Amino acid sequence: MADSLHVAIDGNEANVTHRVGSNVYAFELLGRLAAIVSDQPRLKVTVLLADQPAADLPPPSQRWQYQQVTPRRLWTQWGLPLYLYRHRQRFDVFFTPGHYAPRFCPLPYVSSVLDLAFLYFPEQFRRSDLLQLKHWTRYSVKHAAKVLTISQFTKKDIIKHYRRDSQDITVAYPSVELSSKPTAADTSRARHRYRLGDHDYLVSVGTLQPRKNLIRLIEAYEGLRRQLASLTAKPDRTKQPGNLKLVLVGKIGWLAEPILKRVASSGFRDDIVLTGYVDQADKLALIKGASCLSLVGLYEGFGIPALEALRLKTVPVVSSTTSLPEVVGQAGITVDPCSTNAIQRGLFKAVTLTDRRQTRYHQLGRAQVELFSGEQSARAVLRTILTAVPQHPVKDDIVHHLRLTTNSTGH
């Protein structure tokens, strides 16, 4: 009789240096799972990687191990399934926090879908990437025992496009649970590093690519600057006219050239700051110091920067579409992302909030972020992985122990 249940996890999504979006989600999830597994005496996890594990991944232990799998080339469809086949008696289930599972997997598996933007904006993806996303995601979802996703919006999209039953899809929200928030010194250093001086600024976070809708944001910002310049300063205004910069935080992505040209042609180009990739500390400091965060993309599977803004008491202005209203609730300002005027109105509302209204948004934000618990999500992921195991002599013991530890932590 097996004395433990053994889970194999594809950890490559988390095993990168410059983490953004899905990398951050996978990294945080692995950290939470490792903490839970440490308290589960009959559960083991091996994280499978194409490269050596990054130094900041959860440390290995008796029940949490790393295994580098070769060959690296064609890893998902060759190296990984070959390894799983050779060790199929060792593992009971496979989990990937990314879109891709191996086409030939000897184990029951749980796959993830973070968003389906490639189905809505195919022209914004490289042809090779698009073909892989379309075909590999469809296959992975079709053959998965269970599917994980990060918002109710994306769950509905999966049901719509892949005809999976609602009961087969688990929503495990990302979370933002900061061990420490940026200090005044942190925000001051970020201001100095990105040459913001004492100016107020709007911040947008995300890879510079078409679906982030940055050209409309730039046009809305230009309109806002002109609008503020036409106003006479009033005592109840929180910002003085014409005093705002626009900070675009994120690496240059695919098809970014029109965005860069639009910045260069702007009459306010000297006040538009392109930071490139920034680390987590600088990102949070820039969000903390901003007059508001703008996340007005055309499609978001979740929208972690909006949740980070709520945690840091920065009012988010977000699209009224896809997952973003689900993320911010009543604690953010929602706008039509297809209307430059609507975006401008939302930004104006955010930067001219009275102290009383700002306090109200902060109160709503505190309540909203409590809906997103990293530990609850990790436990939901683990329960989903366990349901994919057909039968195992210790499965019920693990589920029972997981339920007991969940109750003891108050979740």
N, C-alpha and C positions, 0 to 999 in steps of 0.2 A: 504494500500500500504506500503511495506517494505521501511523504510527510509535509510537502509544501507545494504550492501552486506557483508556476514560474511564468512570468510575463516578459516577452521581448518587446522592446520599444525602439522605433526608429528615432534617434536623437539628433539627426543632422540639421534639422530646422533650427535647433537651439545652439548648435556647435559652430557658431560663427563669431567673428570679432565685432563687427559693426552691426548690431541687431536693430532691426526696424520691424514694425508691424507683426507679421507672423512669427518672426524670430523671437521677438519679445514675449509673445504669447506662449510659445513652446518652452522658452527658457524658464519663465515664471511657473508654468505648469509642472515641469520636471522638478523644480525646487519643492513645490508643494507635495507632489507625489512621493518624493524621497523622504520627506518628513513623516508622511502618513505610513509609508512602508516600514520605517524604523520602529513603528509601534505595532506592526503586524507580524507576529512570530512565525506564521505559516505561509508567508508570501515572499517571493523573491522576484527581483527585476534585473534584467540585463539590458542595458542601453547599447544598441548597435550603432556604430559610427563608421563613416568612410575614412575619417582622420582621427588622430589622437584627440582625446577629450580636452576641451578648453579648461584652463585653470580654474575658472569661476563656476563650472558646473558642480552640482552637489558632490561632495566627497564620496568615494567608494566605501562600502561597508560590507558586512557579511551578507546582507540582503539586497544591496544595491551595487551592481557591478557594471563595468564598461568593457566592451569588446570591439576592437577595430576589425572590420570585415573587409577583405580584399576579394577581387580586384576593385579598385576605385572606379575605373571606367565602367559605364553602364551599371552603376551600383544598384539602383533600385530594381532593375529588371534582370540582372545577372548575378552580381556578387551577393546581394541580399537573399534572393530566393534560394540560391545554391547553398548558402550557409544555413538557412532555415530548414531546408530539406535534409541536409546532413545531420542536423541536430534536432530533428522533429520529435524525437522521443524525450528531449530535454525540456522543451517549451510546451505550454498549454494554450497560449493565445498570443497574438501579435497586435500591437497598437502603433499607429502613426498619427502624430498631431498635425501632419501635413495632408495635402490632397492625394498623394500617390501611395498606393500599396502595390506590391509586386503583382504582375499579371498572373503568375503561377505561385500561389502561396499555399504551402502544405498545412497551414494552421488556420483556424477561424480567426478573423481579424476585425478590428474596429478602425475605421478610417475617419478622417476629419475633412470638413469643407468650411473654409473661413469666409469665402464670398464667391459669387459667380459673375464677377464683373466682366470676365472674358466672353460671356454669352451676350451681354448687353452692349459692349463696346469692343467688338472684335478688331476693329480697325486700329485700336490703340495698343495692340500687342504685336510683337514680332511673329511672323508666320510660323516659325518653328515652335515658339513658345505657345502660340495659340493652338496649334494642332495637338501638342502634348497635353495642354490643359484640358482641351475638349475631350479627347479620347481617353486619357489616363484617368481623369476625374470621373467620367461616366463609368468606366470599368470598375474603378475602386468603389464607388458608391453602390453600383449594382450588385457586387459580390460581397460586400461587407456584411457581417453579422449585425452590426450596429453602426450608426453614423453619429459623429459629434459635430456640433457647430457652435457659433458664438453669439447668435442672436435669434430671436423669434422671427425676425424678418428673413434671415437666411434660411431658417428651417422651412418657412413657407415656400421659399424659392426652390429648395431641394425637392420638396413634395411636388411642386409644379413641374419642374424640368426632368426629374428622375423617377417620379411616380413611386417613391418610397412611402411606406406607411408612416403616419405620424408617430406611432409607438416605437418605431425603429430609430428615431432621431432624438438625441439628447442635446439640450442647450446648456452649455457650460460657459457662462459669461467670463470674459477677462475681468481682472480687478486691478485697482491701483491702491496698494496699501504701503505707503511710503514709510520706510524706517526713520527717515528724517526729512523734513521739508527744507527748502532753500532758505538760508538766512539773508538778512539785509546785505551782509558782506558778499554772499554768493551772487545775489542779483547785481550788486555793484560791479563785481568782477566780470560778470557776463556783459553788462553794459559797456565796460571798458574794452573787452575783447572784441566785441562786434561794433565798436565805434558808434554807440547810440547816444553817448553823452547824457544829458539830463532830459532828453526828449521823451515824451510819452510815445507809445508805439502799440500797434496792433501786431499780433503774431499769428502765423499760420504754420502748421506742422504737418509735414508729409513729403514724400518724394515728389519732385517737380515733374509732373506728367499730366497729360490732357484731362484725365477724369477727375483730377483734383480741382478743376474749374478755376484755375488761377488767373486766367486772362480776365474773366468776369470779375474776380476779386480785385484785380488791379484797377479795372475800370470803376468799380464801386468805390475803391479807395480814393481815386482821383476826384470822383464826384463828391465824396465826403470832405476832402480837403477844401474844395471850392465852397461847399456848403458851410463849413466851419468858418472859412475866411470871410464869408458874407455876414456872419452874425456879430452882433455887439456882445462882448463878454457880459455874462450875467452872473450874479452872486450864486445862483443855484446850479451853475454849470460845473461839472467836475473837471473839465478840460478846457484849456484856452484854445481859441480858434487857430487853425493852421499849425498846431504843435505836434502833430502825429507823424511818426514814421510807420512804414510797413516792413515787417521782418518775416521773410520766407525761410523757414527752417526745414532743411531736407536736402538730400543729395540730388544731383541732376539725373533725371530718369530718361526712359525711352521716349522719343518724340517731344523733347523739351524745347527744341529750337524756337518754335513760335512764342513760347512763354518768355524766353530770354530776349527775343527781339522786341516783345511788347514792353518789357522792363526798360530796355535801352531807348525805346521811342517815347517813353512817358515824360510828360512835363515835370513830373516829380521823381525822376529817376535817381536823383541824388539822395532821396529820402526812402528809397526801396533797398533793403538790405538782403542780400543772398548769403546765407551763412554756410551753405554746403552741409555735409553731414556734421552733426554735433553729438557729443556723448550725452548720456542720460542726465548727468548733473547739470550741464549747460542748458539742455532742453527744458528741464524743470525750472531752472532759474529764469529763463526767458519767458516761460509761461507765467510764472509767479509775478514777474515785474510788468506784465503787459496790461494795457487798459482793457483789452478783451482778446479772446482767442477766436479766430475765424476758421471754421471747418465746413466749407460750403461745397464739398465735392459732389459729383453727380452720382457716385455710388460708393457706399461704405458697408463693409460686412459688419463692422462694429463702430470703431472710432475712438480708440484709446486716448488720444490727446484731449478729447472733450471731457472724458472722465478725469483725466489728470487736472484739467482746468478747474473742474468742480472741487476736487480735493484741495487745490491751491487757492481757492476763493477768487478765481478769475472767471468772469462771466463768459460763457461760450456762445458764439453766434454760429448756428449750424443749419444745415439743409433740413428742410421739412420733409425730406424723402428718405427712403431706405431705412437703415437701422438707427439713425441719429436721434430722432424723437424718442425712441425707446431708451437711448442712453441718457439723455439729459432730462427727460420728463418736463416738469414745469420750471426747472432750475436753469434753463437756457433760453435763448431767443432763437426761434426758428424762422427761416426765410425760404422763399422759393429760389432754388439754386439756378434756375433758368432765367431769372430776372435780375439784371444788374441793379435796377432801381430798388427792388426788394432787398437785395444784399446791402445796398447803401443805407436804406432805412434801418435795417437791423443793426448795422455798425454804428449809425448815429445814435440810436436808442441806447446801445451799450456804453458808448463813451460819454454820454450826457446824463447818465443816471444820477439822481440825487443820492446823497448818503443813505437816506431812508430806504430807497429802492434797492440800492446795492446790498444793504444789510438783509433785506428780504430775500434777494437772490442767493446770498450766502447761506441763509437758513435753509432754503429749499435744497441747495446743493449738498449740505451736510446730510440731510435726510436721503437724498437720491443716491449718494455713494454707498450708503449702508446696504443698498439692494444688491451690491456687487461684491461678493465675498470670494476671495481666492481659495480659501480652504473649502468652502461649500462646493465650489466648482470642481476642485480637484477630487473631492469625495464623490461627486456625481460622475466624473470621468472614470474613477476606479470602479464604482458600482456598474457602470456600463460595460467596462472591460470584463468584469466578472460574469455578467449575464451572457457574454459571447462564448463562455466556456460551456460546452454541452453538459458534461458531467465530470465531477472530480471529487474524490473522497474528502477533501478538506475545504471545498468551496463554501459549504454552508457555515463552517466554523469561521471562515474569514469574514463572510457577510455579517455574521452575528457579532464578531469582535469589532468590525467596522461600525456597526450600529451602536454598540456600547461606547466606543471612543467618541463617536459623533455626539451622543447624548452628554457625555462627560465634558465636552468642550462647549456645550451650549448651542451648537448649530443644528 
